[in-house]
Amino acid sequence: MQPRLQHQQAQAATPAATITPTIDPLLRLPAVESAVALKRSAIYDGVRKGTFPKPVRIGGQAVAWRQSDVAAWINSRVEAA
């Protein structure tokens, strides 16, 4: 019986936060425009040139940007200034 009790104690000691994966929020175009202070044409021009993160497709014609990608782009712009 002793090994079973130790196993149960080990399971109880594992916090749920270490098991749950984190989710990177997706930003639609209006939120991206607001965050980076650029308009649609400048954002898509940057995507085409490879200087702005590519969006991910979330539906037939809908796209969004990963919040972490947009934040990394903003940070790179701040460091370059």
Jmol script that loads the backbone (N, CA, C; Angstrom):
load data "model"
ATOM      1  N   MET A   1       0.807  -1.201   0.000  1.00  0.00           N
ATOM      2  CA  MET A   1       0.000   0.000   0.000  1.00  0.00           C
ATOM      3  C   MET A   1       0.849   1.264   0.000  1.00  0.00           C
ATOM      4  N   GLN A   2       1.998   1.194   0.496  1.00  0.00           N
ATOM      5  CA  GLN A   2       2.852   2.367   0.608  1.00  0.00           C
ATOM      6  C   GLN A   2       3.171   3.003  -0.757  1.00  0.00           C
ATOM      7  N   PRO A   3       3.560   2.249  -1.826  1.00  0.00           N
ATOM      8  CA  PRO A   3       3.857   2.881  -3.117  1.00  0.00           C
ATOM      9  C   PRO A   3       2.663   3.634  -3.694  1.00  0.00           C
ATOM     10  N   ARG A   4       1.472   3.135  -3.510  1.00  0.00           N
ATOM     11  CA  ARG A   4       0.283   3.814  -4.036  1.00  0.00           C
ATOM     12  C   ARG A   4       0.080   5.163  -3.349  1.00  0.00           C
ATOM     13  N   LEU A   5       0.287   5.227  -2.072  1.00  0.00           N
ATOM     14  CA  LEU A   5       0.149   6.471  -1.333  1.00  0.00           C
ATOM     15  C   LEU A   5       1.172   7.501  -1.811  1.00  0.00           C
ATOM     16  N   GLN A   6       2.391   7.079  -2.056  1.00  0.00           N
ATOM     17  CA  GLN A   6       3.422   7.995  -2.547  1.00  0.00           C
ATOM     18  C   GLN A   6       3.045   8.531  -3.921  1.00  0.00           C
ATOM     19  N   HIS A   7       2.489   7.694  -4.790  1.00  0.00           N
ATOM     20  CA  HIS A   7       2.073   8.113  -6.129  1.00  0.00           C
ATOM     21  C   HIS A   7       0.967   9.169  -6.042  1.00  0.00           C
ATOM     22  N   GLN A   8      -0.003   8.965  -5.148  1.00  0.00           N
ATOM     23  CA  GLN A   8      -1.085   9.929  -4.981  1.00  0.00           C
ATOM     24  C   GLN A   8      -0.554  11.258  -4.466  1.00  0.00           C
ATOM     25  N   GLN A   9       0.402  11.235  -3.557  1.00  0.00           N
ATOM     26  CA  GLN A   9       0.978  12.458  -3.031  1.00  0.00           C
ATOM     27  C   GLN A   9       1.743  13.194  -4.119  1.00  0.00           C
ATOM     28  N   ALA A  10       2.441  12.472  -4.984  1.00  0.00           N
ATOM     29  CA  ALA A  10       3.189  13.103  -6.076  1.00  0.00           C
ATOM     30  C   ALA A  10       2.228  13.775  -7.052  1.00  0.00           C
ATOM     31  N   GLN A  11       1.092  13.147  -7.340  1.00  0.00           N
ATOM     32  CA  GLN A  11       0.109  13.744  -8.228  1.00  0.00           C
ATOM     33  C   GLN A  11      -0.483  15.010  -7.619  1.00  0.00           C
ATOM     34  N   ALA A  12      -0.763  14.996  -6.349  1.00  0.00           N
ATOM     35  CA  ALA A  12      -1.349  16.149  -5.684  1.00  0.00           C
ATOM     36  C   ALA A  12      -0.378  17.323  -5.644  1.00  0.00           C
ATOM     37  N   ALA A  13       0.914  17.043  -5.648  1.00  0.00           N
ATOM     38  CA  ALA A  13       1.923  18.097  -5.565  1.00  0.00           C
ATOM     39  C   ALA A  13       2.142  18.795  -6.906  1.00  0.00           C
ATOM     40  N   THR A  14       1.651  18.228  -8.003  1.00  0.00           N
ATOM     41  CA  THR A  14       1.827  18.815  -9.327  1.00  0.00           C
ATOM     42  C   THR A  14       0.805  19.925  -9.525  1.00  0.00           C
ATOM     43  N   PRO A  15       1.260  21.191  -9.648  1.00  0.00           N
ATOM     44  CA  PRO A  15       0.297  22.276  -9.854  1.00  0.00           C
ATOM     45  C   PRO A  15      -0.335  22.204 -11.235  1.00  0.00           C
ATOM     46  N   ALA A  16      -1.584  22.607 -11.325  1.00  0.00           N
ATOM     47  CA  ALA A  16      -2.323  22.554 -12.590  1.00  0.00           C
ATOM     48  C   ALA A  16      -1.722  23.492 -13.625  1.00  0.00           C
ATOM     49  N   ALA A  17      -1.074  24.579 -13.210  1.00  0.00           N
ATOM     50  CA  ALA A  17      -0.515  25.551 -14.148  1.00  0.00           C
ATOM     51  C   ALA A  17       0.600  24.954 -14.992  1.00  0.00           C
ATOM     52  N   THR A  18       1.284  23.967 -14.492  1.00  0.00           N
ATOM     53  CA  THR A  18       2.366  23.367 -15.267  1.00  0.00           C
ATOM     54  C   THR A  18       1.825  22.427 -16.331  1.00  0.00           C
ATOM     55  N   ILE A  19       0.589  22.016 -16.211  1.00  0.00           N
ATOM     56  CA  ILE A  19      -0.007  21.086 -17.159  1.00  0.00           C
ATOM     57  C   ILE A  19      -0.759  21.838 -18.254  1.00  0.00           C
ATOM     58  N   THR A  20      -1.396  22.932 -17.916  1.00  0.00           N
ATOM     59  CA  THR A  20      -2.223  23.690 -18.851  1.00  0.00           C
ATOM     60  C   THR A  20      -1.351  24.479 -19.822  1.00  0.00           C
ATOM     61  N   PRO A  21      -1.510  24.284 -21.137  1.00  0.00           N
ATOM     62  CA  PRO A  21      -0.724  25.067 -22.092  1.00  0.00           C
ATOM     63  C   PRO A  21      -1.244  26.502 -22.176  1.00  0.00           C
ATOM     64  N   THR A  22      -0.360  27.399 -22.528  1.00  0.00           N
ATOM     65  CA  THR A  22      -0.790  28.779 -22.696  1.00  0.00           C
ATOM     66  C   THR A  22      -1.275  28.984 -24.123  1.00  0.00           C
ATOM     67  N   ILE A  23      -2.212  29.884 -24.289  1.00  0.00           N
ATOM     68  CA  ILE A  23      -2.784  30.164 -25.598  1.00  0.00           C
ATOM     69  C   ILE A  23      -2.372  31.565 -26.010  1.00  0.00           C
ATOM     70  N   ASP A  24      -1.825  31.679 -27.208  1.00  0.00           N
ATOM     71  CA  ASP A  24      -1.416  32.971 -27.739  1.00  0.00           C
ATOM     72  C   ASP A  24      -2.635  33.623 -28.384  1.00  0.00           C
ATOM     73  N   PRO A  25      -3.141  34.727 -27.823  1.00  0.00           N
ATOM     74  CA  PRO A  25      -4.331  35.359 -28.392  1.00  0.00           C
ATOM     75  C   PRO A  25      -4.110  35.825 -29.829  1.00  0.00           C
ATOM     76  N   LEU A  26      -5.183  35.817 -30.593  1.00  0.00           N
ATOM     77  CA  LEU A  26      -5.137  36.285 -31.974  1.00  0.00           C
ATOM     78  C   LEU A  26      -5.752  37.673 -32.056  1.00  0.00           C
ATOM     79  N   LEU A  27      -5.129  38.543 -32.835  1.00  0.00           N
ATOM     80  CA  LEU A  27      -5.606  39.909 -33.014  1.00  0.00           C
ATOM     81  C   LEU A  27      -6.124  40.080 -34.431  1.00  0.00           C
ATOM     82  N   ARG A  28      -7.323  40.629 -34.559  1.00  0.00           N
ATOM     83  CA  ARG A  28      -7.859  40.946 -35.872  1.00  0.00           C
ATOM     84  C   ARG A  28      -7.271  42.275 -36.339  1.00  0.00           C
ATOM     85  N   LEU A  29      -7.464  42.609 -37.597  1.00  0.00           N
ATOM     86  CA  LEU A  29      -6.837  43.779 -38.211  1.00  0.00           C
ATOM     87  C   LEU A  29      -7.052  45.088 -37.444  1.00  0.00           C
ATOM     88  N   PRO A  30      -8.265  45.419 -37.005  1.00  0.00           N
ATOM     89  CA  PRO A  30      -8.416  46.689 -36.274  1.00  0.00           C
ATOM     90  C   PRO A  30      -7.550  46.769 -35.009  1.00  0.00           C
ATOM     91  N   ALA A  31      -7.404  45.655 -34.302  1.00  0.00           N
ATOM     92  CA  ALA A  31      -6.571  45.638 -33.099  1.00  0.00           C
ATOM     93  C   ALA A  31      -5.092  45.777 -33.455  1.00  0.00           C
ATOM     94  N   VAL A  32      -4.689  45.164 -34.566  1.00  0.00           N
ATOM     95  CA  VAL A  32      -3.291  45.278 -35.012  1.00  0.00           C
ATOM     96  C   VAL A  32      -3.013  46.717 -35.440  1.00  0.00           C
ATOM     97  N   GLU A  33      -3.932  47.295 -36.201  1.00  0.00           N
ATOM     98  CA  GLU A  33      -3.758  48.693 -36.625  1.00  0.00           C
ATOM     99  C   GLU A  33      -3.591  49.610 -35.420  1.00  0.00           C
ATOM    100  N   SER A  34      -4.385  49.398 -34.408  1.00  0.00           N
ATOM    101  CA  SER A  34      -4.317  50.215 -33.203  1.00  0.00           C
ATOM    102  C   SER A  34      -3.001  49.986 -32.452  1.00  0.00           C
ATOM    103  N   ALA A  35      -2.560  48.749 -32.373  1.00  0.00           N
ATOM    104  CA  ALA A  35      -1.352  48.414 -31.620  1.00  0.00           C
ATOM    105  C   ALA A  35      -0.084  48.948 -32.278  1.00  0.00           C
ATOM    106  N   VAL A  36      -0.030  48.933 -33.607  1.00  0.00           N
ATOM    107  CA  VAL A  36       1.207  49.315 -34.302  1.00  0.00           C
ATOM    108  C   VAL A  36       1.145  50.685 -34.945  1.00  0.00           C
ATOM    109  N   ALA A  37      -0.004  51.340 -34.866  1.00  0.00           N
ATOM    110  CA  ALA A  37      -0.187  52.684 -35.436  1.00  0.00           C
ATOM    111  C   ALA A  37       0.096  52.723 -36.937  1.00  0.00           C
ATOM    112  N   LEU A  38      -0.324  51.663 -37.635  1.00  0.00           N
ATOM    113  CA  LEU A  38      -0.244  51.605 -39.098  1.00  0.00           C
ATOM    114  C   LEU A  38      -1.619  51.235 -39.629  1.00  0.00           C
ATOM    115  N   LYS A  39      -1.862  51.576 -40.866  1.00  0.00           N
ATOM    116  CA  LYS A  39      -3.119  51.220 -41.505  1.00  0.00           C
ATOM    117  C   LYS A  39      -2.961  49.938 -42.310  1.00  0.00           C
ATOM    118  N   ARG A  40      -4.076  49.431 -42.791  1.00  0.00           N
ATOM    119  CA  ARG A  40      -4.141  48.154 -43.498  1.00  0.00           C
ATOM    120  C   ARG A  40      -3.111  48.042 -44.612  1.00  0.00           C
ATOM    121  N   SER A  41      -3.029  49.055 -45.471  1.00  0.00           N
ATOM    122  CA  SER A  41      -2.130  48.966 -46.626  1.00  0.00           C
ATOM    123  C   SER A  41      -0.673  48.854 -46.187  1.00  0.00           C
ATOM    124  N   ALA A  42      -0.280  49.589 -45.149  1.00  0.00           N
ATOM    125  CA  ALA A  42       1.104  49.530 -44.670  1.00  0.00           C
ATOM    126  C   ALA A  42       1.402  48.183 -44.017  1.00  0.00           C
ATOM    127  N   ILE A  43       0.429  47.624 -43.306  1.00  0.00           N
ATOM    128  CA  ILE A  43       0.611  46.315 -42.673  1.00  0.00           C
ATOM    129  C   ILE A  43       0.796  45.242 -43.740  1.00  0.00           C
ATOM    130  N   TYR A  44      -0.091  45.213 -44.731  1.00  0.00           N
ATOM    131  CA  TYR A  44       0.016  44.192 -45.771  1.00  0.00           C
ATOM    132  C   TYR A  44       1.242  44.405 -46.665  1.00  0.00           C
ATOM    133  N   ASP A  45       1.665  45.640 -46.823  1.00  0.00           N
ATOM    134  CA  ASP A  45       2.906  45.902 -47.553  1.00  0.00           C
ATOM    135  C   ASP A  45       4.086  45.307 -46.786  1.00  0.00           C
ATOM    136  N   GLY A  46       4.090  45.484 -45.471  1.00  0.00           N
ATOM    137  CA  GLY A  46       5.139  44.894 -44.640  1.00  0.00           C
ATOM    138  C   GLY A  46       5.120  43.376 -44.672  1.00  0.00           C
ATOM    139  N   VAL A  47       3.938  42.786 -44.696  1.00  0.00           N
ATOM    140  CA  VAL A  47       3.822  41.325 -44.801  1.00  0.00           C
ATOM    141  C   VAL A  47       4.420  40.863 -46.121  1.00  0.00           C
ATOM    142  N   ARG A  48       4.080  41.569 -47.208  1.00  0.00           N
ATOM    143  CA  ARG A  48       4.594  41.206 -48.540  1.00  0.00           C
ATOM    144  C   ARG A  48       6.109  41.322 -48.608  1.00  0.00           C
ATOM    145  N   LYS A  49       6.660  42.371 -47.972  1.00  0.00           N
ATOM    146  CA  LYS A  49       8.108  42.586 -47.988  1.00  0.00           C
ATOM    147  C   LYS A  49       8.853  41.720 -46.970  1.00  0.00           C
ATOM    148  N   GLY A  50       8.110  41.097 -46.068  1.00  0.00           N
ATOM    149  CA  GLY A  50       8.732  40.263 -45.043  1.00  0.00           C
ATOM    150  C   GLY A  50       9.217  41.050 -43.835  1.00  0.00           C
ATOM    151  N   THR A  51       8.743  42.290 -43.687  1.00  0.00           N
ATOM    152  CA  THR A  51       9.166  43.119 -42.563  1.00  0.00           C
ATOM    153  C   THR A  51       8.105  43.175 -41.458  1.00  0.00           C
ATOM    154  N   PHE A  52       6.975  42.528 -41.670  1.00  0.00           N
ATOM    155  CA  PHE A  52       5.905  42.485 -40.676  1.00  0.00           C
ATOM    156  C   PHE A  52       5.427  41.036 -40.591  1.00  0.00           C
ATOM    157  N   PRO A  53       5.021  40.575 -39.406  1.00  0.00           N
ATOM    158  CA  PRO A  53       4.593  39.169 -39.267  1.00  0.00           C
ATOM    159  C   PRO A  53       3.439  38.804 -40.199  1.00  0.00           C
ATOM    160  N   LYS A  54       3.473  37.579 -40.678  1.00  0.00           N
ATOM    161  CA  LYS A  54       2.389  37.082 -41.526  1.00  0.00           C
ATOM    162  C   LYS A  54       1.191  36.722 -40.657  1.00  0.00           C
ATOM    163  N   PRO A  55      -0.002  36.972 -41.162  1.00  0.00           N
ATOM    164  CA  PRO A  55      -1.197  36.570 -40.408  1.00  0.00           C
ATOM    165  C   PRO A  55      -1.435  35.068 -40.541  1.00  0.00           C
ATOM    166  N   VAL A  56      -2.277  34.548 -39.663  1.00  0.00           N
ATOM    167  CA  VAL A  56      -2.711  33.155 -39.760  1.00  0.00           C
ATOM    168  C   VAL A  56      -4.162  33.144 -40.216  1.00  0.00           C
ATOM    169  N   ARG A  57      -4.493  32.193 -41.047  1.00  0.00           N
ATOM    170  CA  ARG A  57      -5.865  32.091 -41.557  1.00  0.00           C
ATOM    171  C   ARG A  57      -6.738  31.451 -40.479  1.00  0.00           C
ATOM    172  N   ILE A  58      -7.834  32.095 -40.143  1.00  0.00           N
ATOM    173  CA  ILE A  58      -8.743  31.569 -39.124  1.00  0.00           C
ATOM    174  C   ILE A  58     -10.102  31.207 -39.699  1.00  0.00           C
ATOM    175  N   GLY A  59     -10.273  31.398 -40.980  1.00  0.00           N
ATOM    176  CA  GLY A  59     -11.530  31.064 -41.645  1.00  0.00           C
ATOM    177  C   GLY A  59     -11.350  31.172 -43.138  1.00  0.00           C
ATOM    178  N   GLY A  60     -12.430  31.092 -43.862  1.00  0.00           N
ATOM    179  CA  GLY A  60     -12.374  31.151 -45.316  1.00  0.00           C
ATOM    180  C   GLY A  60     -11.648  32.380 -45.832  1.00  0.00           C
ATOM    181  N   GLN A  61     -12.040  33.535 -45.368  1.00  0.00           N
ATOM    182  CA  GLN A  61     -11.395  34.777 -45.795  1.00  0.00           C
ATOM    183  C   GLN A  61     -10.900  35.597 -44.611  1.00  0.00           C
ATOM    184  N   ALA A  62     -10.949  35.039 -43.422  1.00  0.00           N
ATOM    185  CA  ALA A  62     -10.577  35.771 -42.211  1.00  0.00           C
ATOM    186  C   ALA A  62      -9.147  35.434 -41.784  1.00  0.00           C
ATOM    187  N   VAL A  63      -8.406  36.465 -41.397  1.00  0.00           N
ATOM    188  CA  VAL A  63      -7.051  36.267 -40.889  1.00  0.00           C
ATOM    189  C   VAL A  63      -6.902  37.020 -39.569  1.00  0.00           C
ATOM    190  N   ALA A  64      -5.889  36.643 -38.826  1.00  0.00           N
ATOM    191  CA  ALA A  64      -5.567  37.318 -37.570  1.00  0.00           C
ATOM    192  C   ALA A  64      -4.070  37.166 -37.338  1.00  0.00           C
ATOM    193  N   TRP A  65      -3.539  37.967 -36.465  1.00  0.00           N
ATOM    194  CA  TRP A  65      -2.121  37.928 -36.130  1.00  0.00           C
ATOM    195  C   TRP A  65      -1.959  37.424 -34.708  1.00  0.00           C
ATOM    196  N   ARG A  66      -0.908  36.614 -34.477  1.00  0.00           N
ATOM    197  CA  ARG A  66      -0.591  36.184 -33.119  1.00  0.00           C
ATOM    198  C   ARG A  66      -0.127  37.396 -32.323  1.00  0.00           C
ATOM    199  N   GLN A  67      -0.647  37.555 -31.134  1.00  0.00           N
ATOM    200  CA  GLN A  67      -0.287  38.686 -30.299  1.00  0.00           C
ATOM    201  C   GLN A  67       1.214  38.695 -30.025  1.00  0.00           C
ATOM    202  N   SER A  68       1.817  37.532 -29.834  1.00  0.00           N
ATOM    203  CA  SER A  68       3.249  37.471 -29.557  1.00  0.00           C
ATOM    204  C   SER A  68       4.073  37.939 -30.755  1.00  0.00           C
ATOM    205  N   ASP A  69       3.613  37.649 -31.981  1.00  0.00           N
ATOM    206  CA  ASP A  69       4.330  38.105 -33.173  1.00  0.00           C
ATOM    207  C   ASP A  69       4.271  39.628 -33.295  1.00  0.00           C
ATOM    208  N   VAL A  70       3.102  40.193 -33.025  1.00  0.00           N
ATOM    209  CA  VAL A  70       2.946  41.653 -33.103  1.00  0.00           C
ATOM    210  C   VAL A  70       3.783  42.326 -32.020  1.00  0.00           C
ATOM    211  N   ALA A  71       3.761  41.761 -30.802  1.00  0.00           N
ATOM    212  CA  ALA A  71       4.553  42.326 -29.702  1.00  0.00           C
ATOM    213  C   ALA A  71       6.045  42.255 -30.013  1.00  0.00           C
ATOM    214  N   ALA A  72       6.507  41.146 -30.600  1.00  0.00           N
ATOM    215  CA  ALA A  72       7.915  41.018 -30.967  1.00  0.00           C
ATOM    216  C   ALA A  72       8.291  42.047 -32.032  1.00  0.00           C
ATOM    217  N   TRP A  73       7.399  42.285 -32.996  1.00  0.00           N
ATOM    218  CA  TRP A  73       7.652  43.284 -34.025  1.00  0.00           C
ATOM    219  C   TRP A  73       7.752  44.677 -33.404  1.00  0.00           C
ATOM    220  N   ILE A  74       6.842  44.992 -32.500  1.00  0.00           N
ATOM    221  CA  ILE A  74       6.886  46.302 -31.817  1.00  0.00           C
ATOM    222  C   ILE A  74       8.195  46.441 -31.051  1.00  0.00           C
ATOM    223  N   ASN A  75       8.583  45.421 -30.314  1.00  0.00           N
ATOM    224  CA  ASN A  75       9.835  45.469 -29.552  1.00  0.00           C
ATOM    225  C   ASN A  75      11.051  45.637 -30.458  1.00  0.00           C
ATOM    226  N   SER A  76      11.030  44.996 -31.618  1.00  0.00           N
ATOM    227  CA  SER A  76      12.163  45.142 -32.546  1.00  0.00           C
ATOM    228  C   SER A  76      12.243  46.555 -33.093  1.00  0.00           C
ATOM    229  N   ARG A  77      11.097  47.186 -33.286  1.00  0.00           N
ATOM    230  CA  ARG A  77      11.074  48.572 -33.769  1.00  0.00           C
ATOM    231  C   ARG A  77      11.591  49.536 -32.692  1.00  0.00           C
ATOM    232  N   VAL A  78      11.246  49.263 -31.451  1.00  0.00           N
ATOM    233  CA  VAL A  78      11.696  50.102 -30.340  1.00  0.00           C
ATOM    234  C   VAL A  78      13.202  49.986 -30.173  1.00  0.00           C
ATOM    235  N   GLU A  79      13.727  48.756 -30.300  1.00  0.00           N
ATOM    236  CA  GLU A  79      15.173  48.534 -30.161  1.00  0.00           C
ATOM    237  C   GLU A  79      15.937  49.179 -31.303  1.00  0.00           C
ATOM    238  N   ALA A  80      15.346  49.212 -32.499  1.00  0.00           N
ATOM    239  CA  ALA A  80      16.023  49.780 -33.664  1.00  0.00           C
ATOM    240  C   ALA A  80      16.051  51.306 -33.614  1.00  0.00           C
ATOM    241  N   ALA A  81      15.140  51.897 -32.869  1.00  0.00           N
ATOM    242  CA  ALA A  81      15.060  53.370 -32.817  1.00  0.00           C
ATOM    243  C   ALA A  81      16.130  53.992 -31.964  1.00  0.00           C
TER     244      ALA A  81
END
end "model"
wireframe off; spacefill off
backbone 0.3
color backbone group
